[in-house]
Amino acid sequence: MRIRVKDTDTNIRLAIPDLLIYSRLTLGLVKKYSGFDLMKEADLKSLRKAVRKFKRRHKNFVLVEVRSKEGEDVTIKL
């Protein structure tokens, strides 16, 4: 996943690995600190597989693209 935030004076680009987002560790931390369980292990495996398959078919798929009148851009890509 790639996140880009662009302003008139700043340009920030972040690359976040999918393994970090869809891992058991991340789900465990969310469960521990938020108090609710997001999904089970079997659901996590099927989600990883579906996202990986989608990324192969649709390179640089844009999830969110926001542009303001002041010239700020935020883009989140798979």
QUIZIFEN-V890250 format. One record per residue. RES is the residue in one letter. PHI is phi in radians with two decimals (NA if undefined). Layout:
# QUIZIFEN-V890250
res-><RES & RES>
phi-><PHI & PHI>
This chain:
# QUIZIFEN-V890250
res-><M & R & I & R & V & K & D & T & D & T & N & I & R & L & A & I & P & D & L & L & I & Y & S & R & L & T & L & G & L & V & K & K & Y & S & G & F & D & L & M & K & E & A & D & L & K & S & L & R & K & A & V & R & K & F & K & R & R & H & K & N & F & V & L & V & E & V & R & S & K & E & G & E & D & V & T & I & K & L>
phi-><NA & -2.09 & -2.07 & -2.25 & -2.13 & -2.20 & -2.25 & -1.13 & -2.08 & -2.27 & -2.52 & -1.97 & -2.22 & -2.14 & -1.98 & -1.98 & -1.15 & -1.12 & -1.07 & -1.24 & -1.33 & -1.81 & -1.83 & -1.15 & -1.08 & -1.10 & -1.12 & -1.13 & -1.16 & -1.10 & -1.13 & -1.17 & -1.61 & -1.76 & 1.63 & -2.29 & -1.61 & -1.31 & -2.79 & -1.54 & -1.07 & -1.14 & -1.17 & -1.11 & -1.11 & -1.20 & -1.13 & -1.00 & -1.12 & -1.16 & -1.17 & -1.07 & -1.14 & -1.13 & -1.13 & -1.16 & -1.37 & -2.15 & -1.16 & 0.94 & -1.21 & -1.54 & -1.42 & -2.40 & -2.46 & -2.17 & -2.31 & -1.81 & -1.17 & -1.37 & 1.74 & -1.52 & -2.17 & -2.26 & -2.29 & -2.13 & -2.04 & -1.31>
